[in-house]
Every structure is written in structure tokens, then in C-alpha cells.
Amino acid sequence: MPKRTRGPKGWEWRHVENKKLVYTVYFVLRLSVVGMLVAQFFNRNYENVLLCVLTLVLFMLPSAFERRLHIDLPDTLEIIILLFIYAAEILGEIQSYYTSYPGWDTMLHTMNGFLCAAIGFALVDILNREEKVSLHLSPFFMAVTAFCFSMTIGVLWEFFEFSMDQFLLFDMQKDTVIGTISTVNLDPNHGTTAVIVKGIQDVILVLEDGTQMPLGLGGYLDVGIIDTMKDLFVNFIGAVVFSIIGYFYVKGRGKGSFATRFIPRFQRRPAAPTAEDTPPDPPGA
């Protein structure tokens, strides 16, 4: 559908982006979550019910941000955000994809680094183009800022996971089974010399009452640190990739079509129409 807008050369007819695909994806995912919510309710798994409610709320955030902040999210970015939420909450948590598929969490953290870099890049780009703000960064520093924004979001998320594990015992920072450790705690001289222990086959837990519980994991249970560092590393990769894409996008004065699919655009509020602003009839009317 064409839309009448007043441009530098007077009234012009411009094409309004078709959101049909976004609405279709949103409807299908929302319907799936509602079905999952009903199933979890009848199974009396109320924690998953709350997770489904949280997912439905998160689904509404992109359109809410568009209205409140007067930005336009490209279709590709909006669809990926919806799929990301569904993959993280419904497939990852409720369907246990995090444990069933070892690369699932890695994929999501890589995508998170990529998307957050795109959002950070858009924020700087909007400020760069805003006449009221005295901020004009070069393409290189725009890329650096987007990278730093993405990494900061990744670190804050790891802080959140750590807090949930410490205070609510959620185990969001998944443990890793390893066969070799290096620790100064086993130094016979109580110094700082690391003692390497290889070929670990099992770990035995000794409870307060003296009960011994072999874990049968086939190695030593690393508690969270490997998972955290791996998440930050793949977030780093995603952030670097988009920062490079964004750099060449600005360097080419916005000619790249790929980057525009992920960079939100600022929409100025239209001024109140006056008598002389009455648009003409559309062509062929």
C-alpha cells in the first residue's frame, strides 16, 4: 500500500513496509506458547507456566519499543528477536534443549552478541544523525562502541545468571565435566605452584552425615566457570562480526543492504498538519 508523506519536494507517495511476515511469525509463535502454557498448567508445572507468561510478555516488547521510542525495527531483526526469545525460553528451558543439544546455548549467546552489537550500533548512529546532539563518531569508533555495548550486555547477563545460581540455586551457569584440573590448593608446600591432575574418572560427594555419593559423571564437575567464559567468548565473536559489518556499512554511507536488515531506524514524529499541507489525491484516483 502506498502512503502519502510530505518530503523535501512536496507530497510524495512512498511504499510502506509490509509487516505481514512478522505478524505471521508472531501469531504462530504466540499460539505455540499458549498451547504450551495450557499443557504445563494441566501438568501442574507452574514454574513453566510462569516461563510461558514471561515469553508472551517478551514477545510484546519489540512493538512496544517501536511505539514508545519512535523507532522502526527491520523485519529481519524483529523476526530474529521473536525466534531468539522462543528458542531461549520455550525450547531451551521447557523442552530442555540446553541439555539435549550441547551447542544450543552457544548458538544463542553468539546470536545475542550479534544482535546487541546491531542495537548498540543503531543507538550511536541515531545520535550521530541527531542535530541536537553534539556527537559525531567516526565509523571506527562507532564499531568500537557497538562492540563494547554488546560485550557489556553479555557480562551483565552472566552477572544475572551467577546471582540466580547463588541465591536461588537455579544452575543457569551449566556445569561442565572435565578430565583434567590444575589447582594450587593441592600444592604440598601450600604455595602458588599449580598441581595438575589428569585422567579423572569420577567425583565422590561426602555428605554431612558421612554418606558417600559417587556421581558417575566420568570426570570432574566444573561449576559454571567454563560455561561462563565460553558464553562470553562466543558473544565476543558475534559482536566482532557485526561491528565489522557496521563499520563498512557506515564507511559506504549506508549502501550495504545486509546491515540495514539489523539496524533499527529512528522515526521523527510528523508535525501537525496545516491547511496548506492537505495532500493531493493519489495517482489515478
Backbone hydrogen bonds, N-H to C=O, Kabsch-Sander energy under -0.5 kcal/mol:
donor,donor_aa,acceptor,acceptor_aa,energy
3,K,14,R,-2.5
5,T,3,K,-0.5
5,T,12,E,-2.4
7,G,5,T,-0.7
7,G,10,G,-2.9
10,G,7,G,-1.7
12,E,5,T,-3.0
14,R,3,K,-2.4
14,R,12,E,-0.6
16,V,1,M,-1.6
19,K,17,E,-0.6
23,Y,19,K,-2.6
24,T,20,K,-2.2
25,V,21,L,-2.5
26,Y,22,V,-2.6
27,F,23,Y,-2.5
28,V,24,T,-2.5
29,L,25,V,-2.5
30,R,26,Y,-2.4
31,L,27,F,-2.5
32,S,28,V,-2.1
33,V,29,L,-2.3
34,V,30,R,-2.4
35,G,31,L,-2.2
36,M,32,S,-2.2
37,L,33,V,-2.6
38,V,34,V,-2.2
39,A,35,G,-2.1
40,Q,36,M,-2.6
41,F,37,L,-2.0
42,F,38,V,-2.1
43,N,39,A,-1.4
44,R,41,F,-1.4
45,N,40,Q,-2.6
46,Y,44,R,-1.1
49,V,45,N,-1.4
50,L,46,Y,-2.1
51,L,47,E,-1.5
52,C,48,N,-2.1
53,V,49,V,-2.2
54,L,50,L,-2.5
55,T,51,L,-2.0
56,L,52,C,-2.2
57,V,53,V,-2.0
58,L,54,L,-2.4
59,F,55,T,-2.0
60,M,56,L,-0.8
60,M,57,V,-0.9
61,L,57,V,-0.5
61,L,58,L,-1.0
64,A,60,M,-1.8
65,F,61,L,-2.9
66,E,62,P,-2.0
67,R,63,S,-1.9
68,R,64,A,-2.7
69,L,65,F,-2.6
70,H,66,E,-0.8
71,I,66,E,-0.9
72,D,265,R,-3.2
73,L,71,I,-0.6
77,L,261,R,-1.1
78,E,74,P,-2.5
79,I,75,D,-2.6
80,I,76,T,-2.2
81,I,77,L,-2.3
82,L,78,E,-2.0
83,L,79,I,-2.6
84,F,80,I,-2.6
85,I,81,I,-2.3
86,Y,82,L,-2.1
87,A,83,L,-2.7
88,A,84,F,-2.2
89,E,85,I,-2.6
90,I,86,Y,-1.2
91,L,86,Y,-2.1
92,G,87,A,-1.6
93,E,88,A,-0.7
93,E,89,E,-0.5
94,I,89,E,-1.5
95,Q,90,I,-2.2
97,Y,91,L,-2.3
98,Y,92,G,-1.4
99,T,96,S,-0.6
100,S,96,S,-2.2
101,Y,97,Y,-2.5
104,W,101,Y,-2.1
107,M,103,G,-2.4
108,L,104,W,-2.0
109,H,105,D,-2.2
110,T,106,T,-2.1
111,M,107,M,-2.3
112,N,108,L,-2.4
113,G,109,H,-2.0
114,F,110,T,-1.8
115,L,111,M,-2.9
116,C,112,N,-2.6
117,A,113,G,-1.6
118,A,114,F,-1.6
119,I,115,L,-2.3
120,G,116,C,-2.8
121,F,117,A,-2.4
122,A,118,A,-2.1
123,L,119,I,-2.1
124,V,120,G,-1.9
125,D,121,F,-2.5
126,I,122,A,-2.6
127,L,123,L,-1.9
128,N,124,V,-2.5
129,R,125,D,-1.6
130,E,126,I,-0.9
131,E,129,R,-0.5
133,V,130,E,-1.0
134,S,132,K,-0.5
135,L,133,V,-1.8
142,M,138,S,-2.2
143,A,139,P,-2.0
144,V,140,F,-2.2
145,T,141,F,-2.4
146,A,142,M,-2.3
147,F,143,A,-2.3
148,C,144,V,-2.6
149,F,145,T,-2.5
150,S,146,A,-2.2
151,M,147,F,-2.4
152,T,148,C,-2.2
153,I,149,F,-2.0
154,G,150,S,-2.1
155,V,151,M,-2.4
156,L,152,T,-2.6
157,W,153,I,-2.1
158,E,154,G,-1.7
159,F,155,V,-2.2
160,F,156,L,-2.0
161,E,157,W,-2.5
162,F,158,E,-2.5
163,S,159,F,-2.4
164,M,160,F,-2.4
165,D,161,E,-2.2
166,Q,162,F,-2.3
167,F,163,S,-2.6
168,L,164,M,-1.8
169,L,165,D,-0.5
170,F,164,M,-1.0
174,K,172,M,-1.3
176,T,222,D,-2.1
178,I,176,T,-0.6
178,I,220,Y,-2.9
181,I,197,V,-2.2
183,T,195,V,-2.1
186,L,183,T,-0.6
187,D,184,V,-1.6
190,H,187,D,-2.1
194,A,192,T,-0.6
195,V,183,T,-2.6
196,I,194,A,-0.5
197,V,181,I,-3.0
198,K,196,I,-0.5
200,I,179,G,-2.5
205,L,203,V,-0.5
205,L,213,M,-2.5
207,L,205,L,-0.6
207,L,211,T,-3.0
210,G,207,L,-1.9
213,M,205,L,-3.3
215,L,203,V,-2.5
218,G,201,Q,-0.6
220,Y,178,I,-3.7
222,D,176,T,-3.3
222,D,220,Y,-0.9
224,G,222,D,-1.2
225,I,223,V,-0.5
228,T,224,G,-2.5
229,M,225,I,-2.5
230,K,226,I,-2.3
231,D,227,D,-2.3
232,L,228,T,-2.3
233,F,229,M,-2.1
234,V,230,K,-2.4
235,N,231,D,-2.0
236,F,232,L,-2.0
237,I,233,F,-1.8
238,G,234,V,-2.3
239,A,235,N,-2.4
240,V,236,F,-2.4
241,V,237,I,-2.4
242,F,238,G,-2.0
243,S,239,A,-2.2
244,I,240,V,-2.2
245,I,241,V,-2.0
246,G,242,F,-3.3
247,Y,243,S,-2.0
248,F,244,I,-1.9
249,Y,245,I,-1.7
250,V,246,G,-2.3
251,K,247,Y,-2.5
252,G,248,F,-1.9
253,R,250,V,-1.9
254,G,249,Y,-3.0
255,K,252,G,-0.6
260,T,256,G,-0.6
261,R,258,F,-1.3
262,F,259,A,-2.0
263,I,259,A,-0.9
265,R,72,D,-2.2
267,Q,70,H,-3.4
268,R,266,F,-0.5
277,D,274,T,-1.0
278,T,275,A,-1.1
285,A,282,P,-2.0
